Amino acid sequence: MTDPTHPSDQAPSGKSLAHPERVEKSDEEWRRTLTPEQYRILREKGTERAFTGKYWNHHEDGVYVCAACSNPLFHSNAKFESGTGWPSFALPLAPESVRTREDRSLFLSRAEVLCRRCDSHLGHVFDDGPAPEGLRYCMNSAALDFKRR
């Protein structure tokens, strides 16, 4: 799957909203900076149980950022109720916010969503989202932080 594009990938100043500089840390550094649950999800590709994360039913105006590196990922206006129990978004904030790669774990072929800045596992993207894009970025709450507008 290719990375989708998004028309609002720039701030009013014309600068990109995503952080372009890479964040690379050793496994030990990640363990020191993340909670055990965040480490399990972001670095070991875990998944939280449905309807247990802090953002699945969250409705404030702002931006969801990567919990590992603060890279802006999704605007709250792209969030929708998917009924799955995980925060779901129609599009990333900017094309350079995330990247995807094939995930063949669990005997399925899915598109894993990674933070483009630090390569942390965020969740998966599916093609059963709302029109017009038809995408559902199904994220783990533990992979996200929220910045109010």
C-alpha positions in Angstrom: 0.0 0.0 0.0 1.3 3.4 -0.8 1.2 6.4 1.6 -1.9 8.4 1.0 -1.6 12.2 0.5 -3.4 14.8 2.4 -4.2 18.3 1.3 -3.5 20.0 4.7 0.2 18.8 5.0 1.4 22.3 5.7 0.9 24.8 8.5 -0.4 28.3 7.6 3.2 29.4 7.6 3.8 27.0 4.6 6.1 24.8 6.7 5.5 21.1 7.0 3.7 19.9 10.1 5.7 16.7 10.5 9.1 16.6 12.1 11.6 15.7 9.4 14.6 14.8 11.5 15.0 11.1 12.4 15.0 9.9 16.0 17.1 6.9 16.6 17.7 5.4 20.1 19.1 2.2 21.4 16.7 -0.4 22.8 17.9 0.5 26.3 17.1 4.2 25.6 13.6 3.4 24.4 13.0 1.2 27.5 14.0 4.2 29.8 11.8 6.8 28.0 8.7 4.7 27.4 6.3 3.1 29.8 6.3 -0.8 29.7 2.9 -0.7 27.8 4.2 1.9 25.3 7.4 -0.1 24.8 5.4 -3.3 24.1 3.3 -1.5 21.5 5.6 1.0 19.9 8.8 -1.1 19.8 7.6 -4.7 19.9 4.5 -4.2 17.7 2.0 -5.0 20.3 -1.7 -4.2 20.4 -3.8 -2.9 23.3 -7.2 -4.5 24.0 -10.2 -2.8 22.3 -12.1 -0.2 24.3 -9.3 0.1 26.9 -7.1 2.9 25.4 -7.4 6.5 26.6 -8.2 7.9 23.1 -10.7 5.4 21.6 -13.6 7.7 22.8 -11.7 11.0 22.9 -13.3 14.0 21.2 -11.2 17.1 21.9 -9.8 19.5 19.2 -6.1 19.1 18.6 -3.4 16.9 17.2 -2.4 13.4 18.0 1.4 12.9 18.1 3.7 9.9 18.4 4.2 9.0 22.0 7.8 8.1 21.3 9.0 11.2 19.4 6.2 13.8 19.4 5.9 13.7 15.6 2.5 15.1 14.6 0.4 12.3 13.2 -3.3 13.0 13.0 -5.6 16.0 13.4 -8.7 15.4 15.5 -10.9 16.4 12.6 -9.8 13.2 10.8 -10.9 11.0 13.7 -14.1 9.0 13.4 -16.0 6.4 15.3 -15.3 3.1 13.7 -16.9 0.9 16.3 -13.7 -1.1 16.7 -12.6 0.2 20.1 -9.4 1.9 18.9 -8.9 5.5 17.8 -9.5 5.6 14.0 -8.5 8.3 11.5 -9.4 8.8 7.9 -6.0 10.4 7.0 -2.6 11.3 8.5 -1.9 14.9 9.2 0.7 15.0 6.4 2.0 12.4 4.0 5.4 12.5 5.7 4.0 11.8 9.1 3.6 8.1 8.7 4.8 5.3 6.5 3.3 1.8 5.8 4.8 -1.6 5.3 3.4 -5.0 4.7 2.7 -7.0 7.9 2.1 -10.8 7.4 1.9 -11.7 11.1 -1.1 -13.6 12.4 -1.5 -15.3 9.0 -2.9 -12.1 7.5 -1.7 -9.5 5.1 -2.1 -6.1 6.5 -0.5 -2.6 6.2 1.4 -1.7 9.3 1.5 2.0 10.1 4.8 3.3 11.5 5.9 6.8 12.6 8.1 8.0 9.8 10.3 9.9 12.3 11.2 7.1 14.7 9.8 3.9 13.1 7.6 3.2 16.0 4.6 0.8 15.4 1.4 2.8 15.6 -1.2 0.3 14.3 -2.6 -0.7 10.9 -4.4 0.9 8.0 -7.4 -0.8 6.4 -9.5 0.0 3.3 -12.9 0.1 5.1 -12.9 3.7 6.2 -15.2 6.6 5.3 -15.5 8.2 1.9 -13.8 9.8 0.0 -10.5 8.1 0.9 -11.9 4.9 2.2 -9.1 4.4 4.7 -9.2 3.6 8.4 -6.0 4.2 10.3 -6.6 2.0 13.4 -4.1 3.2 16.0 -3.2 2.1 19.5 -3.9 4.8 22.2 -0.6 4.0 23.9 1.2 4.9 20.7 -0.3 8.4 20.8 -0.1 11.6 22.9 -2.6 14.4 22.4 -1.9 18.2 22.1 -4.9 20.4 22.5 -5.4 23.2 20.1 
